[in-house]
Amino acid sequence: MKTITINVSEPVYDDFRRAAQTLGRPTSELIREAMEGYRRDRLRPQRDLRGFRPQSLGRVLQPLSNDDDLLAEMLAP
């Protein structure tokens, strides 16, 4: 683990310190968790299908009917 020095405002540090006391955990541990959350969410976001926007692939070649069975087509060899 790398030791670093950071400067934060008094209100921010006080919030972390009070939360740490309430939870019975070290303040540094909460700050590390906050940094890891920022890293996970902002610096290295994991993409899943819900994160992608639909893309237009052009016009519809053949509209689907009520009788179409897409699962059968996907499973066909």
N, C-alpha and C positions, 0 to 999 in steps of 0.2 A: 504494500500500500504506500502511496506517495503522500508525504506531508506537504501541505500547501498553506499559505496565508492569504486570507481574503478580507476585504473591508466591506462591511455591511452596515446599514443604518441601525441606530439603536432600536427603533420600533420593530424592525424585522428580527433582529437578534432576540429582543424581549419576547416576541411571539413564539419563536422556536424554543427559548429557554422555558417559558411557562408550559408549553405543550410537553416538553421533555419531562418536566417535574410531574405533570399530571399523569403521564404515561409511565413514569418510573424508568425512563431510559435516558441515556446521555444525549445532550444537545447535538454533539458531533454526529451521532448516529442518525438523527432526524435530518440533519443537513445533508449527509451522504445519501440518504434515501431520496431526498428532494432532487439532488443532483442526478442520481441515477434515473429518476422518473423523467427529468428533462431530457436526458440523453436518449432514453428509450422512445419518448414521444416526439421529440423534435429533431434530434441529430441522427438517429437510426430508426426511423419509423418502420414497423413491419406492415407490409401491405397485404390485405386480404381482398377478396372479391368485392366486399362492401365498400372498399376504398377507391374503386375504379369507376369512372364515369362511363356511361354508354357511348359507344362510338357508332357513327353512321357508316354503313358499308355500301350505301347506294340504295337504289330502288328495290322494291320487293319483286323477286323474280316470279314467284308463284304464291298467292295467298294461301294461308292454312284454312282448311275446312274443319267442321266439327268432327269429321271422321278420321282426320290425320292422327297417327300414333307416332309421335317423335321418339318415344322410348324404343319402340321396335326398330326404328331406323338406326338409332345409336348402338343398339346391341347386335345388329346384323353383321355377319362376318364380311 
